[in-house]
Amino acid sequence: MIKVYGFPKTRSLRILWTLEEIGADYGLVKVDLFKGEAEEPAFLQLNPAGKVPVLVDDDLVLSESGAICTYLADKYPETGLAPEPRTGQRAIYNQMCFFALTELEQPLWTMAKHHFVLPAQLRVPDIINAANWEFARAVDALAMRIGEQEFVLGSRFTVADVLVGNVLSWARNSDMPIEADLVNTYADRVLGRPALARAREMEHAFGP
């Protein structure tokens, strides 16, 4: 059975969302970040970076949430969560997955790091303004890319929507303004999916 090592309110939710969209059986293993369990030798054998999520599927051990989600989409091609390789749709899908992680998410992560993640002596409060500007610019680019389409690839929901939607949820939970109406409409659509609601319920199994 697939095992997901994770913790609440982290990128682990992306993995649970993808698995719920697939309908696959999986188990959860809590890695308590507050207790330092991600730095324990047993977990560092799974991910030397000491971060969640980690997915274990038989002999495969995989970290990095984007890599895990795309692996799962390819493992279950019948779900349609990823276009076929070597196609134009796959190229656009890849583009939007990378955009979600490198352009849309990174300003939010920068703000989080300089707000509470990094040691106090390493935080640079002035960087927050730059990150706000970067995020607003990425949202504008997203609005232009998706327009009035139902999903990133048109009428087809894919893992690209999981990644983009999860980042937009992060922004909303952080009270980051999303000025583009098209993006807000898109976010309402993808964040209202039943599979995400089930994933959030499963997330509670990790504990507080």
Secondary structure, 3 states (H helix, E strand, C coil): CEEEEECCCCCHHHHHHHHHHHCCCEEEEECCCCCCHHHCHHHHHHCCCCCCCEEEECCEEEECHHHHHHHHHHHCHHHCCCCCCCCHHHHHHHHHHHHHHHHHHHHHHHHHHHHHHCCHHHCCCCHHHHHHHHHHHHHHHHHHHHCCCCECCECCCCHHHHHHHHHHHHHHHCCCCCCCHHHHHHHHHHHCCHHHHHHHHHHHHHCC
